[in-house]
Amino acid sequence: MAKYKKIIKMFLYTALILLIWRLAYHIQLPMIDRQLLSTEVSLFGFLDIFSGGALSNYSVVALGISPYITASIVIQLLQMDIIPTLKEWAEEGEVGRKKLNQLTRYLALALAFVQALTISLGIVAAYGDIFQLGVDANAFTYVYLALVMTAGTAFVLWMAEKITMHGIGNGTSMFIVAGIVAGFPYMINDLIKTYISKQDSNVGDIFIFFGILLLLIVIIVGVVFMESAVRKIPIQYANRPATAAFRGRSESNIPIKLNAASVIPVIFASTLMSLPATVINFLNPTKTTYWIGQIFNYTQPIGFVLYLVLIYLFTFFYSFLQMNPEKIAENLQKQNAYIPGIRPGAETASYISRVLFKITVVGATYLAIVASLPIVISFIFDLPASVRIGGTSLIIVVGVAIETAKQIKTEAQEKQYRGFID
């Protein structure tokens, strides 16, 4: 038990930080009409998933970690031959990584301020005055609220860094998962209200309730399998003796995850679809805005097809951005390594491109199915808005759970090796 003491401390430290974050969820912003927020405001949807409902509660940590997610994606894209300085930092090792992390935090805080200001202005435009001041709100009021919400994001980022340093797993991922998991009890409660505790419930409703839970379990098992699936391309080294190559054959390979792009394509597609819809919500309804809303509403047939097309496009774009076949072929050639039966250089790059293309087709189809499940199932069963079977959140939770389990296993093995040596 003593050798797992550090792991237990890491668990407790992580739990303490998450508890502090959840307590901050109940601290609401000043000067806001609570009654209006509790009865009318419900336009956050996608953004509210990652904050655990803090956004719809208008908490001081309302934005949570979402600005950091956006900033990370932007910085990652900019360092792909777009801004040379960022590309140089990415190739500088640990020093460059620290510079990129610092830049990402600064960008996240800037985005948090803009996002907080936009949300406050948008709510007022949609629902009227939400303030309890006794006087008309002015520009200072909006800036003040935006600064408070930005400070809340800075506090969450600081806690995420502490989890990364002293807790279990990556702190940013932990806060994303915590925000998603925090919504699970509300989802189960809404399911019970819809099918079990209503006055005219019958045996069929009970079967539907347990059927939905069983379906959720089956989907989770499927997502775990798909997130763990890896295609390994075997490689050999020209300067390695035959016996050594035979012994190391299982380790000498290029692993390509089936879902190499993770949930980034779904986030991109959802964000791109939600932006026009958000703007339209604040405009006077006309025939033109109605049709635009239909096109960018993925619960409608046209919007649903566009949503799936965007997921496929972003999956291919991001997968080939993450794994550059030409660069992989070049690195193999520098290391005197080759793929058996494939010539080094251009032929190797072409072979890796073909393999990556086939894998990405499967991965994109998997992402499209999981992302569309909440829409299809909600349409079939007429589920409450809080009940999401599948979707981005499930992929994130499973992915983080797998990575955390690997980190705990690595930590435990390290303890065993130290004990053996000592």
N, C-alpha and C positions, 0 to 999 in steps of 0.2 A: 504493500500500500504506500510505503514511503517513497518509492520511485515514481509514483504518479502524483506526488504532492504538488509539483509545479503545474501539472495539467489541471488539477482541481482548482488551484489558485487562479489560473487563467480563465477557467469557466466562471468562477465567482466574480472576478474583476469585470468580465464582460457583462455578466448579469447585473452588476451594480450600475455600470454605465448606462445600460439599456433601461434600467429602472428610473434613473435620473431623467433620461430623455422622455420616458413615458409620463413622469410627473410634470415635466415642462409642457406636455401636451395639454394639460388642464389649465395652464396659465394663459388666459385670453388677452388679446390686445386691448388697450384702453380706448375709451370713447366710442365703442362699437355697440350698436343696438343688438343685444343678444336674442331678443324675440324674433327679429327679422332673420337672423342667421339660422336659427333653429327651425324656422318654418318655410323659408322661401329659397334661400341660396343653395343651389344644387348644380352649379355649372362647372364643377372642377373635374369630376369623373376620373380621367386618365391620370392627371397630376396628383389627385388625392390618394391614389393607390400607394405611391411611394412614401407618403408622409403618414400613413396609418390613420387617415381621417383628420389630421391636424389642420389641413388647409380648409376644409369645410367648417371646422371649429374655430377658424381664425385665431389660432394659437400663436404664441411668440416664435414657435418653431414650425410655423405653418408650411414653409417651403421645404423643410427637411434637407435631404441630400440631393434633391433633383437638380438644382443649379450646378452642382459639382459633376453630375452625370453628363449634362449638356456640355460643360466646359471640357471634360475629359475627351468626349467624342470630337469636339472642335479641334483641340490641341493635337489629338492623334491623327486627324485628317491633315492638318496644316504641316505636320512634320514629314508627310509623304511627298517630298520634292516640291512642295508649294512654297514654304519659307525655309531657305537654306540654313539659317541659324538654328532653327528648331531641329532640323535633320542632323546637324552637327552635334547638338546636345544629345540627341537620341543615340548617337554612336560613341559618346564619351564615357559610357559605363555608369558607375554609381554617381559620379559628380554631375554628369548630364541629367541623370534621372532626377536628382534632387532639384536641379534648376527647373525641369519640366513640371515637377510636382508643385513647386512654389508658384510658377506661372499659372498653373491650372487653378490653384486656390484663389489667386488674385482675380482671374477671369470669372471664377464661380461667384465671388462676392459681387463683382460688377453686374453679372447676370441676375443675381438674386435681387439687387436693388431695382433693376429695370423690371424684372418680373413682378416684384411686390408692388411697385408703383402702377404697373399695368393692371394688375388684379384689382387693386383698390379703385382705380378709375373705371374699370369695366363693370364692377359691381354697382357703383353709383349710377353709371349710365343705364344699367339694366333695371335696377330696382329703386332708384331714387336715393335720397339722403339716408345713409345708414349710421350716421353719427349722433351721439348724445352730448352735444356741446352747449346747447342753448343759444348758439350763434351759428352763422353759416360757416361751413368748412372752407378753408383757403388752401393755397399751395403748400404752405408750411405744414398743414395737417397731413397731407398726403406724403410729403417728404419725411415727416416724423415717423409715420407708420411704416414707410418703406425702410427707414434706417433701423427700426426696431426688428422688423422681420429679417433684415440682412444680418443684424447682430445675432439673431437666433440661428441663422444658417452657419455663421462663423462658429458659434458655440457647438453646433452639431458636428462640424468638420473637426473641431478640436477634440471632441469626444471620440470621433471615428479614428483619429490619429492615435489616441491613447489605447484604443482597443487593438490597433495594428501593432503597437509597440509592446503591450503588456497582456493582451487578451488572446482569444482564440480567433484566428483567421483575419481576413482583411476587414478593417473597421467600416469602410464605405459599404461593402457588400452586406455586412451584418445589419447596418441601419436600413438598407433597402429591404432585406428579408424581414426585419422586425416590423417595418411599416406594413408589409404585406400580411404577415401572420397576425398582426393586431386586428386586421379586418375579418379574420376567419370566424371568431365567435359571433360577430354580427351577421355573417352569412348564414351560419347554422341556425341562429335565432330566427332570422327571416324565413328560412326554409320551414322551421317548425310552425311558425305562425301561419304560413301559406298552406301547409298540408296537414298538420297534426292538430293544432289547437283551435282552428276555426270551428265555428258552430256546426256547419253542415258537412264536416269531414266524414269520409266513408273509407271502406277498405281499399278502394282504388287509390285514394290519396295517400294512404299509408304505404302502399306498394310503390307509388311514384317517388315518395320521400326516400325510401331505402334503395330504390333503383338509382336515383340520382347520386346517393352516397357511394353505391357500388361502382357506378360509372366513374366517379371522381377517383376512386382507388385504382381502377383499371388504367385510367389516363395517367395517374402518377407513376405507376409501374412502367408504362410505356415510355414516358418521358425520361425516367431514370435509365432505362435501357438505351434509348437513343442518345442521351447526353454522354453516356459512357462509351458508346461505339467509336472505334478508331480503326482506320485503314492504315496498315503499316507497309511502307515500300521498303523492301530489303536493300541494303547497300553493302558493298565489300570494299576493303582497302587494299590497294596494290602493294603497299610496303608492309603488309601484315603477314606473318607466316601462316601456312594453311591450317595448322593445328589451332593457333590462336583465333583465326577467323572462324573456325568451326565452333570453338567454345563460345565466342562472342556473337554468334550469328543471331541469337534472339534479341540482343541488345543493339545491333547495328541495323537501324532502320530509320526511316523518316515517318513519324506518326502524323497522320492527318485526321483530325476529328471530323466525324460525320456532320456535326453542326459547328463548323469552324467560326462562323460569324456570330454565334451565341444569339442574344436577343436584340442586338443592335439593329438589324433590318426591320424588325417589328416596331421598335421604338421610333425609327426614322419614318416608317410608313404611317404609324399612328399620329405622330407629330405633324407630318405634312398634311394628313387628312383633317386634322383638328384645327389647324390654323385658319383656313377659309371659313369653316363652320363657326369658329369663335367670332370672327369679324362680322359674319352675317347676323349673329345673334344680337349685335349692338346696332344694326341698321334697321331702318323702317322696312317692313316686309313688302316686297313687290313680286311680280311674276318672275323677274330675272333672278332675284335673290332666292326665290323658292327653288328654281331649277338648279342653281349653283349649289344650294344646300343639299339637294337630292344627289348630285354627283359626288359630293365630298362627305356624304353620310354613309358609313359602311354598314349600317343596318338596312339600307335600301339596296335593291339589286345592282344598280349601276355603280354605286359607291363600293359595294362589296367586291365586285369584280376588279375595280380600280385598286382597292386595298390589297388584294391578292397579287395583282400584277406588280405593284410597288414592292411588296415583300420579296418576290422573285428577283426583281432588278437589284434591290439593295443587297440581297444575299450574295448574288454573283459579284457585285462590285466590291463588297467588303471582304469576301473570302479571298479573292485574288489580290486585294490590297494587303491582307494579312500575310498571305503566302505567295511571294513573287517567284514563279517558276524559274525565271532567268537568274535571279539572285541565288536561289537554292542550287541550281546547276553550276553556277560559278563557284560557290563555296565548296561544293563536292569536288570540283576539279582542283581547287587549291589544296585540298586535303588528300589528294591522290585517292579519292573514293569514287566508286561508280555503281550504277545499278546493273545487276547481272543481266546480260543480254542486250544492254542499251549502251550505245557509244556516248562518251562524255561530250559535254558542250551543248550544241543546239538540239541534238536528238534527245538528250536527257531532259532539257527544258520542255520540249514538245511532249515527251511522255508524261512528265509531271503535270503539265497543263491538261492533258486528256484525262488523267486520273482525277485531278482536282475538279474538272468540269463534271464528271460523272457523279462524284461524291456530292458536289454542290447541288446538283439536280435533286438528289434524294434529300439532302438537308433542307433545301428551300421548300420542297413539298411537305416535309415534316413540320417546318415552321408555319407554313400556310395553313395546314390542318389544325395545329394546336391553337394558332391565333384566331381561326374562324370558329372553333368549337363553342366559345361563349356566345357568339352571335347566333349560331344555328340552334344550339340547345335551348337558349332563352326563347327563341322564336317557337320551338316545338312545344316546350312546357310552360311558356308564359311565366318565366321566373322573375322574381324581384330584381331590381337593378343591382343590388349588392351581391347577388349570387353569380359568381363567374366560375364556370367549370372549364378549366384549361386556361389558355391565354398566356400572355407575357409573364405575369406574376408567378405562375406555376413553374415555368422554365427557370426563372431566376432563383426561386427557392430551391429547386432540385439541384441546379448547378452549384450554388453556394454550399449546399449540404454536402455534395460530393467532394468539393475542394476542402471544406473544413474537416471532413472525415479523413482525407489524405494527410492533412497537416497534423491532426491528432495522432494518426498512425506513425507518421515520421517522427514526431516528438517522443512517442512511446518507444520506438525502436532505438532512438538516440539514447534514451535512458537505459535501455537494456544493454547496449554496447558499452556505455560508460561503466555500468555495474560489472560487466564481465572483465573489463580492463582493470578496474580498480580492485 
